Amino acid sequence: MSASPPRPLGISARGPLKGRVTVPGDKSISHRSLMFSALAVGESRIEGLLEGEDVLATAAAMRAMGATITRGDDGAWTVSGVGVGGLLQPETALDMGNSGTSTRLLMGLVASHPITVTFTGDASLSGRPMGRAIEPLGQMGAEITASPGARGTQTLPLMLKGISPAVPITYTLPVASAQVKSAVLLAGLNTPGITRVIEPVPTRDHSERMLRGFGAELTVEDGPEGKIISIRGEAELKPQHIVVPGDPSSAGFWMVAASIVPGSDVTIANVCMNPTRTGLIQALRMMGASIEALDPREVGGEPVADLRVRHAPLKAIEVPPELAPSMIDEYPILFVAASVAEGRTVARGAHELRVKESDRIATMRAALEANGVVLEEFEDGLAVTGTGGAPIPGGGAAVTRLDHRIAMSMAVAGLAAAAPIAIDDIAPVQTSYPGFFDVLDSLVA
């Protein structure tokens, strides 16, 4: 996966957003759909798969380890799996591009198979810490050699030598991370006995829901230290028909855009409403946003609704830190909403933002400050002083640092700016939302 050349773009205010949009399939569910289907015995069908670069990296990796994965003319994907324990030795290194989810979850899969895999990634991914996944997988018996990173971190490229049989463990998550939780559970799929993860702070539970749907013996209980997720190894997964709901992280950009641009009225169809993913909706409603959930229903084991969002004056809040795990990817766009709210919004408890595709605290502070927004930076978040509904000044540059969510967030900021905002590179948007700017054009036509 070669790096895309930079694509600068200027964004300016263009009037109200109106219409109905369907956002791409949920990225977290898309990754897992491919991985679990590749471990099932038989053929699975996936509809609504996100076809961004991150998910395509997962598809390429599973093909390299023996699964047959094809896309039909109707846009649906079929996956013929190799069975749990059946992953093959790939002939070359697995290039994960920009996808931390692919990397950490696949490390878990490989850890309990007798194969050796080298993981590589782009410049952004190669700076992200992998130690949090290396620690428990090492306890299970995998041998992992990582590259030394900044401040003593362990990074890509790394080589992982799996082991079979691996050792079942009980592991308490030191930080709230659905990726690390999932990595341990996936290693446990091919490990004799019961592997347990103790989760003090709830995180997105797509792996648990989907693994049960595929037939894994998985239980979730409340314990004194938090939720105890247990999986019985040497599982046999059954093929499934999966319909991927819309990604709430992608929907967040249109929620905020419609909220802050006067006269806007946007309906976002088929959005995943899993309670571990709705923190942004809760925070925006606390600020006074008009977000109406229409036709609530269940699709593929996940709660789903259509969201109608209309412009409303926003007021500053102190964002409850306990919302962080359910909106960690949405903080950049929340900071944009706060920049036009009335008062000073304080969002803390989001240490994880420091180790995303970029340091999203520092990157969003720099991008918004360059466009006239007043902010205060903390180790775990930002305080944003809003304009009280007036446009932000704009007229500055936004340096995205190869981060797709920074690029899209600053594009939304440009819609509520008095002068155009110059985004240095929108190419990374391809990783999660390839049609983002086409949808933007359709809503402001």
Phi, psi and chi 1 to 4 in degrees:
 res  aa     phi    psi   chi1   chi2   chi3   chi4
   1 MET       -  103.0  -63.5  175.6   68.3      -
   2 SER   -79.2  150.3   58.5      -      -      -
   3 ALA   -69.0  139.7      -      -      -      -
   4 SER   -76.7  145.4  -58.6      -      -      -
   5 PRO   -66.9  149.7   22.3  -31.4      -      -
   6 PRO   -58.7  142.5  -22.6   32.7      -      -
   7 ARG  -128.3   92.8  -70.8  176.7   55.1 -157.7
   8 PRO   -71.7  154.7   24.8  -31.9      -      -
   9 LEU  -154.9  137.6 -176.3   70.3      -      -
  10 GLY   -98.1  134.5      -      -      -      -
  11 ILE  -121.3  132.4  -63.1  -76.2      -      -
  12 SER  -134.9  164.9   55.7      -      -      -
  13 ALA   -62.6  137.3      -      -      -      -
  14 ARG  -136.1   18.0  -62.8  156.9   65.6 -179.0
  15 GLY    94.4 -177.7      -      -      -      -
  16 PRO   -66.9  153.8   20.9  -30.8      -      -
  17 LEU   -99.2  130.2  -69.1   80.6      -      -
  18 LYS  -141.9  140.2  -67.9 -177.4  179.4  -68.9
  19 GLY   137.0 -172.1      -      -      -      -
  20 ARG  -121.2  132.7 -179.0 -179.6  179.0   90.1
  21 VAL  -129.6  153.3  -60.4      -      -      -
  22 THR  -116.3  121.2  -59.0      -      -      -
  23 VAL   -85.3  161.2  -65.5      -      -      -
  24 PRO   -59.4  160.2  -21.4   32.0      -      -
  25 GLY   -57.7  149.7      -      -      -      -
  26 ASP   -57.5  130.3 -176.8   83.8      -      -
  27 LYS   -67.9  -44.1 -172.1  161.0   72.0  156.7
  28 SER   -60.2  -44.3  -63.1      -      -      -
  29 ILE   -70.4  -35.7  -64.2  173.8      -      -
  30 SER   -61.8  -47.3  -67.2      -      -      -
  31 HIS   -54.8  -50.3  -77.2  -55.9      -      -
  32 ARG   -68.3  -33.9  -70.6  161.5  173.6   80.4
  33 SER   -58.3  -45.3  -63.6      -      -      -
  34 LEU   -67.3  -45.4  -70.9  169.2      -      -
  35 MET   -64.3  -48.6  -68.3 -178.4 -166.2      -
  36 PHE   -70.1  -36.1  -58.7  168.5      -      -
  37 SER   -63.1  -36.6  -63.8      -      -      -
  38 ALA   -69.3  -19.2      -      -      -      -
  39 LEU   -98.1   -4.9  -68.6  174.5      -      -
  40 ALA   -82.3  160.5      -      -      -      -
  41 VAL   -99.7  108.7  177.0      -      -      -
  42 GLY   123.4 -168.6      -      -      -      -
  43 GLU  -110.2  125.7 -174.2  173.8  -82.0      -
  44 SER  -105.3  154.9  -64.6      -      -      -
  45 ARG  -122.3  132.5  176.5  179.8  169.9   89.8
  46 ILE  -122.8  122.5  -52.5  169.8      -      -
  47 GLU  -110.0  144.1  -62.7  177.4   25.7      -
  48 GLY    78.9   17.0      -      -      -      -
  49 LEU   -61.6  135.1 -172.8   83.5      -      -
  50 LEU   -66.9  124.3  168.6   63.6      -      -
  51 GLU  -104.4   43.1  -63.5 -177.4    6.2      -
  52 GLY   -86.1  170.1      -      -      -      -
  53 GLU   -62.4  -35.2  -69.7  175.6   -7.6      -
  54 ASP   -62.1  -47.5  -78.8    8.6      -      -
  55 VAL   -69.5  -36.5  174.1      -      -      -
  56 LEU   -64.6  -29.0  -63.6  179.8      -      -
  57 ALA   -65.6  -38.8      -      -      -      -
  58 THR   -63.9  -44.4  -68.1      -      -      -
  59 ALA   -59.3  -44.0      -      -      -      -
  60 ALA   -63.6  -39.3      -      -      -      -
  61 ALA   -66.1  -42.6      -      -      -      -
  62 MET   -68.6  -34.6  -60.6  -44.0  -62.7      -
  63 ARG   -62.0  -42.6  -75.4 -167.4 -167.5  100.9
  64 ALA   -63.3  -22.1      -      -      -      -
  65 MET  -105.5   18.8  -68.3 -172.0  -73.9      -
  66 GLY   114.4  -15.0      -      -      -      -
  67 ALA   -76.0  150.1      -      -      -      -
  68 THR  -101.3  117.6  -59.1      -      -      -
  69 ILE  -129.3  122.5  -57.7  175.1      -      -
  70 THR  -135.2  153.9   57.2      -      -      -
  71 ARG  -108.9  126.4 -176.7 -173.4 -171.1  -81.8
  72 GLY   -82.6  167.3      -      -      -      -
  73 ASP   -63.1  -23.7  -67.0  -21.7      -      -
  74 ASP   -83.7    2.3   60.0   -5.8      -      -
  75 GLY    88.3   -7.9      -      -      -      -
  76 ALA   -83.5  152.3      -      -      -      -
  77 TRP  -109.9  142.2  -68.2   65.7      -      -
  78 THR  -118.0  141.0   56.3      -      -      -
  79 VAL  -130.7  121.9 -178.4      -      -      -
  80 SER  -100.7  114.4  -65.7      -      -      -
  81 GLY   -86.1  166.8      -      -      -      -
  82 VAL  -102.9   -7.8  -63.3      -      -      -
  83 GLY    87.1  150.1      -      -      -      -
  84 VAL   -61.2  130.0  172.4      -      -      -
  85 GLY    91.4   -4.5      -      -      -      -
  86 GLY  -102.2    8.4      -      -      -      -
  87 LEU   -62.2  138.4  -66.7 -179.4      -      -
  88 LEU   -98.9  156.9  -56.5  178.7      -      -
  89 GLN   -65.9  118.6  173.3   70.7   46.3      -
  90 PRO   -70.8  150.9   24.2  -31.1      -      -
  91 GLU   -78.8  -24.4  -64.4 -179.5   -2.3      -
  92 THR  -135.6  174.7   59.6      -      -      -
  93 ALA   -62.5  150.2      -      -      -      -
  94 LEU   -91.7  116.7  -59.8 -177.0      -      -
  95 ASP   -89.5  110.2 -177.4   -6.9      -      -
  96 MET   -88.6    1.3  -63.2  -68.6   92.3      -
  97 GLY    58.6 -116.1      -      -      -      -
  98 ASN  -111.7   11.3 -170.2 -120.7      -      -
  99 SER   -96.7  102.8 -177.7      -      -      -
 100 GLY   -68.4  -35.3      -      -      -      -
 101 THR   -62.2  -48.9  -58.3      -      -      -
 102 SER   -55.2  -47.1  -56.3      -      -      -
 103 THR   -62.0  -53.2  -54.3      -      -      -
 104 ARG   -68.4  -40.0  -64.7 -171.1  179.9  105.1
 105 LEU   -68.8  -40.3  -91.3   59.6      -      -
 106 LEU   -68.8  -31.9  -72.4  174.5      -      -
 107 MET   -57.8  -40.6  -73.7  169.5   61.7      -
 108 GLY   -63.9  -45.3      -      -      -      -
 109 LEU   -59.2  -47.4  -78.5 -175.6      -      -
 110 VAL   -68.2  -30.4  169.6      -      -      -
 111 ALA   -57.0  -31.1      -      -      -      -
 112 SER  -108.5   22.0   56.9      -      -      -
 113 HIS  -116.8  146.2  -76.5   73.6      -      -
 114 PRO   -81.1   58.0   30.8  -35.0      -      -
 115 ILE  -133.7  162.9   59.6  177.4      -      -
 116 THR  -120.0  127.3  -60.7      -      -      -
 117 VAL  -130.1  136.1  174.7      -      -      -
 118 THR  -102.4  128.9  -62.8      -      -      -
 119 PHE  -106.3  129.3  -67.2   89.8      -      -
 120 THR  -125.5  169.1   63.9      -      -      -
 121 GLY  -161.0  179.1      -      -      -      -
 122 ASP   -75.8 -177.7   66.8   10.1      -      -
 123 ALA   -60.6  -39.3      -      -      -      -
 124 SER   -66.1  -50.4  172.1      -      -      -
 125 LEU   -64.4  -34.7 -178.8   59.2      -      -
 126 SER   -69.0  -11.3  -63.4      -      -      -
 127 GLY   -97.0   -1.7      -      -      -      -
 128 ARG   -90.8  142.0  -64.1  175.1   66.4 -178.6
 129 PRO   -73.2  134.9   25.6  -33.2      -      -
 130 MET  -112.3   -2.2  -65.7  -66.3  151.7      -
 131 GLY   -58.2  -34.1      -      -      -      -
 132 ARG   -63.6  -29.2   60.4 -177.6   57.7  177.7
 133 ALA   -89.0  -32.7      -      -      -      -
 134 ILE   -62.2  -39.6  -69.8  171.4      -      -
 135 GLU   -57.3  -59.2  166.5   63.4   23.7      -
 136 PRO   -67.6  -35.2   23.1  -32.6      -      -
 137 LEU   -67.1  -33.0  -61.6  178.7      -      -
 138 GLY   -64.3  -38.0      -      -      -      -
 139 GLN   -62.7  -28.9  -69.7 -177.7   26.0      -
 140 MET   -82.2   -7.0  -61.7 -179.5   76.9      -
 141 GLY   114.8   -5.2      -      -      -      -
 142 ALA   -71.1  146.3      -      -      -      -
 143 GLU  -103.9  120.8  -64.4 -179.3   21.4      -
 144 ILE  -128.1  124.9  -55.5  167.7      -      -
 145 THR  -114.8  112.9  -55.5      -      -      -
 146 ALA  -108.5  166.6      -      -      -      -
 147 SER   -85.0  146.0  -59.2      -      -      -
 148 PRO   -74.5  132.0   25.0  -31.2      -      -
 149 GLY  -113.5 -172.5      -      -      -      -
 150 ALA   -66.0  146.4      -      -      -      -
 151 ARG    54.8   37.7  -62.2 -178.9  -64.0  -80.6
 152 GLY    77.0   12.1      -      -      -      -
 153 THR   -78.6  163.9   56.9      -      -      -
 154 GLN  -110.2  128.1  -64.2  171.6  -75.2      -
 155 THR  -134.5  176.5   64.3      -      -      -
 156 LEU   -74.9  158.2  -59.5 -171.9      -      -
 157 PRO   -65.1  148.7  -17.5   31.1      -      -
 158 LEU  -141.0  154.2   67.6   76.9      -      -
 159 MET  -115.8  129.9 -175.3  173.5   70.6      -
 160 LEU  -120.4  121.7 -168.3  155.6      -      -
 161 LYS  -104.1  109.5 -177.8  179.1 -179.1 -178.3
 162 GLY   -75.9  170.2      -      -      -      -
 163 ILE  -139.0  141.8 -173.7  171.2      -      -
 164 SER  -142.6  118.3 -176.7      -      -      -
 165 PRO   -82.1  144.2   29.4  -33.9      -      -
 166 ALA   -83.6  174.2      -      -      -      -
 167 VAL  -101.9  123.4  179.3      -      -      -
 168 PRO   -68.0  140.6   25.1  -31.9      -      -
 169 ILE  -131.8  164.6   62.2  171.2      -      -
 170 THR  -113.0  119.7  -64.0      -      -      -
 171 TYR  -126.9  125.2 -173.9   71.3      -      -
 172 THR   -93.9  123.7  -59.4      -      -      -
 173 LEU   -67.1  122.3  -67.2  174.3      -      -
 174 PRO   -75.5  -23.9   26.0  -31.5      -      -
 175 VAL  -133.3  153.8  -65.1      -      -      -
 176 ALA   -70.4  109.4      -      -      -      -
 177 SER  -149.9  109.2  172.7      -      -      -
 178 ALA   -65.3  -29.3      -      -      -      -
 179 GLN   -67.7  -44.7  -67.1  178.8    4.5      -
 180 VAL   -68.2  -43.1  176.1      -      -      -
 181 LYS   -54.3  -48.3  171.2  178.4   65.7  175.0
 182 SER   -66.1  -38.4  -63.1      -      -      -
 183 ALA   -58.9  -44.1      -      -      -      -
 184 VAL   -67.6  -42.9  176.6      -      -      -
 185 LEU   -63.1  -39.6  -66.3  175.3      -      -
 186 LEU   -69.7  -36.2  -64.6 -172.4      -      -
 187 ALA   -63.1  -36.3      -      -      -      -
 188 GLY   -67.6  -20.4      -      -      -      -
 189 LEU   -56.8  -37.4  -89.3  177.9      -      -
 190 ASN  -110.1   24.2 -164.4   42.3      -      -
 191 THR  -113.2  128.0  -61.1      -      -      -
 192 PRO   -59.1  143.7  -18.0   29.3      -      -
 193 GLY    88.8 -159.5      -      -      -      -
 194 ILE  -115.0  125.4  -63.7  176.5      -      -
 195 THR  -102.7  134.6  -62.7      -      -      -
 196 ARG  -124.8  142.8  -65.1 -178.6  177.5   87.2
 197 VAL  -121.9  128.6  176.4      -      -      -
 198 ILE  -101.9  124.7  -61.3  173.3      -      -
 199 GLU  -115.9   98.5 -175.1  178.8   54.5      -
 200 PRO   -63.3  -36.0  -22.4   34.0      -      -
 201 VAL  -119.2  125.3  178.0      -      -      -
 202 PRO   -61.1  139.7  -21.0   32.0      -      -
 203 THR  -127.9  173.9   64.0      -      -      -
 204 ARG   -51.9  138.7   56.3 -174.8   67.2  177.6
 205 ASP  -113.9   29.2   63.7   -7.7      -      -
 206 HIS   -61.7  -37.5  -57.3  -55.7      -      -
 207 SER   -62.4  -44.8  -69.8      -      -      -
 208 GLU   -63.3  -47.1  -64.6   95.4  -55.1      -
 209 ARG   -60.4  -45.8  -71.1  172.7 -177.4 -103.1
 210 MET   -74.9  -37.4 -166.4  173.0  -71.1      -
 211 LEU   -61.7  -41.4  -77.1  168.6      -      -
 212 ARG   -62.5  -40.6  -82.2 -165.0  -67.2 -110.0
 213 GLY   -60.9  -33.1      -      -      -      -
 214 PHE   -81.5   -5.5  -88.4   85.4      -      -
 215 GLY   104.4    5.9      -      -      -      -
 216 ALA   -70.6  149.4      -      -      -      -
 217 GLU   -88.3   96.0 -170.3  176.8  -37.2      -
 218 LEU  -131.1  133.1 -177.3  146.4      -      -
 219 THR  -125.4  151.8   60.9      -      -      -
 220 VAL  -128.2  123.3 -179.0      -      -      -
 221 GLU  -129.5  156.7  -55.5  169.2  -78.6      -
 222 ASP   -89.5  130.0  -70.0  -37.5      -      -
 223 GLY  -126.1  176.8      -      -      -      -
 224 PRO   -63.7  -25.9   20.2  -31.0      -      -
 225 GLU  -100.0   -2.9  -60.7  175.9   58.1      -
 226 GLY   136.3 -161.3      -      -      -      -
 227 LYS   -74.8  139.1  -71.1 -166.0  179.1  -61.3
 228 ILE  -111.8  113.2  -56.8  168.9      -      -
 229 ILE  -104.3  120.9  -56.0  110.7      -      -
 230 SER  -119.4  138.0  -54.7      -      -      -
 231 ILE  -131.4  133.1 -169.6  165.0      -      -
 232 ARG   -88.5  128.1 -177.1  175.5  -65.5  -81.3
 233 GLY   -79.0 -179.5      -      -      -      -
 234 GLU    54.5   44.9  -60.9  177.8  -52.5      -
 235 ALA   -77.2  158.1      -      -      -      -
 236 GLU  -118.9  110.9 -177.5  171.7  -38.1      -
 237 LEU   -87.8  140.7  -57.3 -172.8      -      -
 238 LYS  -102.3  141.6  -60.9  174.2  177.5   60.0
 239 PRO   -62.4  152.7   20.9  -30.5      -      -
 240 GLN  -134.8  161.4  -60.1  -66.5  -51.6      -
 241 HIS  -105.0  114.2  177.9 -165.2      -      -
 242 ILE  -113.4  132.2  -59.8  164.6      -      -
 243 VAL  -113.2  113.6  178.9      -      -      -
 244 VAL   -82.4  121.6 -178.6      -      -      -
 245 PRO   -73.5  167.7   27.5  -32.6      -      -
 246 GLY   -67.3  145.6      -      -      -      -
 247 ASP   -75.8  118.5 -166.5  -34.2      -      -
 248 PRO   -64.7  -26.0   18.2  -27.6      -      -
 249 SER   -67.4  -41.3  -63.2      -      -      -
 250 SER   -69.4  -38.0  -63.4      -      -      -
 251 ALA   -62.2  -28.8      -      -      -      -
 252 GLY   -57.4  -32.9      -      -      -      -
 253 PHE   -65.7  -40.5  -59.9  107.8      -      -
 254 TRP   -76.2  -30.6  -51.7  126.5      -      -
 255 MET   -60.1  -47.8  -75.7 -173.0 -120.2      -
 256 VAL   -71.7  -42.1  171.1      -      -      -
 257 ALA   -58.6  -46.1      -      -      -      -
 258 ALA   -67.1  -32.5      -      -      -      -
 259 SER   -69.6  -34.1  -64.7      -      -      -
 260 ILE  -103.0  -11.7   66.5  175.8      -      -
 261 VAL   -99.8  115.3  177.4      -      -      -
 262 PRO   -53.9  139.4  -26.5   35.1      -      -
 263 GLY    85.7    0.3      -      -      -      -
 264 SER   -79.0  149.5  -65.3      -      -      -
 265 ASP  -154.5  103.1 -173.9  -13.4      -      -
 266 VAL  -127.2  136.3  173.3      -      -      -
 267 THR  -111.4  127.6  -62.3      -      -      -
 268 ILE  -108.8  116.7  -47.6  158.8      -      -
 269 ALA   -85.2  146.3      -      -      -      -
 270 ASN    60.1   44.6 -159.1   44.5      -      -
 271 VAL   -87.7  132.9  179.6      -      -      -
 272 CYS   -63.1  125.7  179.0      -      -      -
 273 MET  -113.5   27.4  -63.8  -66.9  -75.9      -
 274 ASN   -51.4  127.6 -176.8  -51.1      -      -
 275 PRO   -59.8  -18.8   -2.2   -0.3      -      -
 276 THR   -82.6    4.7   64.7      -      -      -
 277 ARG  -127.3    5.5  -60.4  -70.1  -58.1  -77.7
 278 THR  -105.2   20.6   55.8      -      -      -
 279 GLY   -59.9  -38.7      -      -      -      -
 280 LEU   -64.3  -41.3  177.7   64.6      -      -
 281 ILE   -60.3  -44.1  -64.6  173.3      -      -
 282 GLN   -61.9  -44.9  -65.3  179.0   58.8      -
 283 ALA   -64.5  -44.2      -      -      -      -
 284 LEU   -64.7  -39.9  -70.9  173.4      -      -
 285 ARG   -63.8  -37.0  -76.8  174.8  169.4  162.8
 286 MET   -61.0  -31.3  -70.1  171.8   65.3      -
 287 MET   -81.7   -6.6  -62.9  173.9   76.8      -
 288 GLY   105.2    8.2      -      -      -      -
 289 ALA   -65.7  148.1      -      -      -      -
 290 SER   -97.0   95.2  172.1      -      -      -
 291 ILE  -125.5  114.0  -56.6  174.5      -      -
 292 GLU  -112.2  125.1 -175.6 -179.5    2.7      -
 293 ALA   -89.1  118.5      -      -      -      -
 294 LEU  -109.3  144.5  -53.1  173.6      -      -
 295 ASP    50.8   56.3 -171.5   21.5      -      -
 296 PRO   -61.9  137.1   20.6  -29.8      -      -
 297 ARG  -157.8  178.7   55.6 -157.7 -176.6  -87.2
 298 GLU  -119.4  132.7 -172.1  168.1  -68.7      -
 299 VAL  -131.7  118.9  174.6      -      -      -
 300 GLY    59.1   34.5      -      -      -      -
 301 GLY    82.6    1.7      -      -      -      -
 302 GLU  -117.1  138.0  -65.3  -82.1   -6.8      -
 303 PRO   -68.8  139.8   22.8  -30.4      -      -
 304 VAL  -138.9  150.7  165.4      -      -      -
 305 ALA  -154.2  163.3      -      -      -      -
 306 ASP   -93.5  137.0  -58.7  -25.5      -      -
 307 LEU  -111.6  121.2  -60.9  177.8      -      -
 308 ARG  -100.3  122.4 -175.6 -178.7 -177.3 -171.7
 309 VAL  -122.1  125.7 -171.5      -      -      -
 310 ARG  -121.1  152.2  -74.1  170.8  -80.8 -169.0
 311 HIS   -55.1  138.6  171.4 -102.8      -      -
 312 ALA  -153.2  145.6      -      -      -      -
 313 PRO   -66.8  132.9   21.4  -30.2      -      -
 314 LEU  -103.4  146.0  -57.4 -178.7      -      -
 315 LYS  -118.6  146.3  -67.6 -174.1  178.8  -65.8
 316 ALA   -64.6  149.2      -      -      -      -
 317 ILE  -139.0  167.7   61.5  168.3      -      -
 318 GLU   -95.6  113.3  -72.0 -155.0   11.0      -
 319 VAL   -70.4  122.6 -178.4      -      -      -
 320 PRO   -58.8  124.0  -23.0   33.9      -      -
 321 PRO   -58.3  -26.8  -23.0   32.8      -      -
 322 GLU   -69.0  -11.3   57.7  -92.6   24.5      -
 323 LEU   -77.8  -13.9  -73.1 -177.2      -      -
 324 ALA   -52.4  -49.1      -      -      -      -
 325 PRO   -62.1  -27.1  -22.9   34.3      -      -
 326 SER   -92.1    4.6   63.2      -      -      -
 327 MET  -150.2   25.1   59.3  177.6  -71.6      -
 328 ILE   -60.0  -34.7 -163.1   65.3      -      -
 329 ASP   -80.1  -10.8  -75.0  -29.6      -      -
 330 GLU   -99.7   -1.1  -71.9   79.8   67.7      -
 331 TYR   -58.3  -41.1  -85.7   94.7      -      -
 332 PRO   -56.4  -42.6  -28.5   37.1      -      -
 333 ILE   -76.0  -27.9 -166.9   61.0      -      -
 334 LEU   -63.5  -39.2  177.6   71.7      -      -
 335 PHE   -60.6  -34.2  -62.8  147.2      -      -
 336 VAL   -66.9  -44.7  173.3      -      -      -
 337 ALA   -58.6  -42.1      -      -      -      -
 338 ALA   -64.5  -27.6      -      -      -      -
 339 SER   -69.4  -18.6   70.0      -      -      -
 340 VAL  -114.2    6.3  -63.2      -      -      -
 341 ALA   -77.6  170.2      -      -      -      -
 342 GLU   -92.1  114.4  178.3 -174.6  -29.9      -
 343 GLY   106.4 -167.3      -      -      -      -
 344 ARG  -111.1  111.2 -174.8  174.2 -175.2  -97.4
 345 THR   -88.9  132.0  -64.1      -      -      -
 346 VAL  -115.6  122.6  179.2      -      -      -
 347 ALA  -124.1  111.1      -      -      -      -
 348 ARG  -129.9  177.3  -57.3 -164.4   65.7  167.6
 349 GLY    82.9   17.4      -      -      -      -
 350 ALA  -118.0   51.6      -      -      -      -
 351 HIS   -54.6  -33.6  -57.2   82.3      -      -
 352 GLU   -58.2  -23.6 -174.1   74.5    4.5      -
 353 LEU   -62.3  -22.0  -66.0  179.1      -      -
 354 ARG   -68.7  -21.5  -64.7  -73.9 -173.1 -173.8
 355 VAL  -123.3   32.2  -68.5      -      -      -
 356 LYS   -87.6 -159.9  -72.6  -69.9 -172.9  176.4
 357 GLU   -53.9  -30.9  -78.1   82.8  -23.1      -
 358 SER  -136.9  176.7   68.3      -      -      -
 359 ASP   -75.3   95.4  176.5  -18.7      -      -
 360 ARG   -70.5  -20.4  -73.3 -179.4  172.6  162.1
 361 ILE   -70.4  -53.9  -65.5  173.3      -      -
 362 ALA   -66.9  -38.8      -      -      -      -
 363 THR   -68.8  -42.9  -53.3      -      -      -
 364 MET   -69.5  -36.2  -79.6  -57.3  -65.1      -
 365 ARG   -60.3  -48.5  176.4 -172.4  175.9  177.5
 366 ALA   -62.7  -42.4      -      -      -      -
 367 ALA   -67.3  -42.6      -      -      -      -
 368 LEU   -72.9  -39.7  -72.4  170.6      -      -
 369 GLU   -61.4  -38.1  -82.2 -172.2  -22.7      -
 370 ALA   -63.7  -14.5      -      -      -      -
 371 ASN  -116.7   25.2  -73.9  -79.3      -      -
 372 GLY    89.0    7.1      -      -      -      -
 373 VAL   -87.2  140.3  180.0      -      -      -
 374 VAL   -93.3  122.7  176.4      -      -      -
 375 LEU  -135.7  159.4  -55.3  100.8      -      -
 376 GLU  -128.7  130.9 -179.9 -178.2   -2.4      -
 377 GLU   -98.8  136.0 -178.8  174.6  -23.7      -
 378 PHE  -117.2  167.8  -50.2  109.4      -      -
 379 GLU   -61.2  -31.6 -179.7   56.4   33.8      -
 380 ASP  -117.7   22.8   59.8  -13.3      -      -
 381 GLY   162.0 -161.1      -      -      -      -
 382 LEU  -139.2  153.1  -71.1  173.8      -      -
 383 ALA  -110.3  130.2      -      -      -      -
 384 VAL  -122.0  122.9 -174.3      -      -      -
 385 THR   -92.8  117.2  -58.8      -      -      -
 386 GLY   -85.6  171.2      -      -      -      -
 387 THR   -91.5   -4.1   62.2      -      -      -
 388 GLY    73.3   26.7      -      -      -      -
 389 GLY   102.4  -14.9      -      -      -      -
 390 ALA   -75.4  158.1      -      -      -      -
 391 PRO   -61.1  147.9  -21.6   33.1      -      -
 392 ILE   -72.2  156.3   65.9  171.9      -      -
 393 PRO   -58.6  -45.1  -28.3   37.4      -      -
 394 GLY    68.0 -159.6      -      -      -      -
 395 GLY    83.7    2.2      -      -      -      -
 396 GLY  -113.3 -173.7      -      -      -      -
 397 ALA   -96.8  156.2      -      -      -      -
 398 ALA  -127.1  111.1      -      -      -      -
 399 VAL   -91.0  116.5  178.0      -      -      -
 400 THR   -88.8  -19.8   59.2      -      -      -
 401 ARG    54.4   44.9  -53.2 -146.0  176.0  -86.1
 402 LEU    61.4   25.8  -61.5  176.2      -      -
 403 ASP  -109.2  115.3 -167.7  -38.4      -      -
 404 HIS   -60.8  -38.7   53.5  122.6      -      -
 405 ARG   -72.8  -29.8  -61.7 -156.6 -167.4  -81.1
 406 ILE   -66.0  -44.3  -55.7  -64.7      -      -
 407 ALA   -60.6  -46.4      -      -      -      -
 408 MET   -70.3  -36.8  -71.3 -176.4  -80.0      -
 409 SER   -63.5  -42.8  -64.8      -      -      -
 410 MET   -72.9  -25.3  -67.3  -50.9  -61.7      -
 411 ALA   -65.1  -42.0      -      -      -      -
 412 VAL   -65.2  -39.4  172.2      -      -      -
 413 ALA   -58.9  -37.4      -      -      -      -
 414 GLY   -62.3  -27.7      -      -      -      -
 415 LEU   -70.6  -17.4  -59.3  176.3      -      -
 416 ALA  -120.6   34.2      -      -      -      -
 417 ALA  -116.6  146.7      -      -      -      -
 418 ALA   -73.4  -26.0      -      -      -      -
 419 ALA  -133.6  153.8      -      -      -      -
 420 PRO   -58.5  149.0  -23.7   34.0      -      -
 421 ILE  -106.6  129.7  -68.3  176.7      -      -
 422 ALA   -96.9  108.6      -      -      -      -
 423 ILE   -89.1  128.5  -58.5  172.4      -      -
 424 ASP   -71.0  -28.7   70.1  -27.4      -      -
 425 ASP  -161.2  115.8 -170.5    3.2      -      -
 426 ILE  -101.6    2.3   62.5  167.5      -      -
 427 ALA   -58.0  -38.4      -      -      -      -
 428 PRO   -61.6  -16.3  -26.3   36.6      -      -
 429 VAL   -58.9  -24.9  170.5      -      -      -
 430 GLN   -60.2  -21.3  -65.7  -65.5  -42.5      -
 431 THR   -67.8  -29.8   64.8      -      -      -
 432 SER  -132.1  -22.0   67.0      -      -      -
 433 TYR  -148.8   73.2 -159.3  157.1      -      -
 434 PRO   -57.1  -32.1  -24.9   34.3      -      -
 435 GLY   -97.7   17.6      -      -      -      -
 436 PHE   -54.6  -49.5  175.7   82.5      -      -
 437 PHE   -74.7  -26.3  -70.9   98.7      -      -
 438 ASP   -66.2  -41.9  -67.7  -26.4      -      -
 439 VAL   -64.2  -40.9  173.8      -      -      -
 440 LEU   -58.5  -45.9  174.0   57.4      -      -
 441 ASP   -61.4  -37.3  -71.9  -19.6      -      -
 442 SER   -69.8  -30.8   73.4      -      -      -
 443 LEU   -79.3  -23.6  -71.6  173.6      -      -
 444 VAL  -110.1   13.3  -64.2      -      -      -
 445 ALA   -65.0      -      -      -      -      -
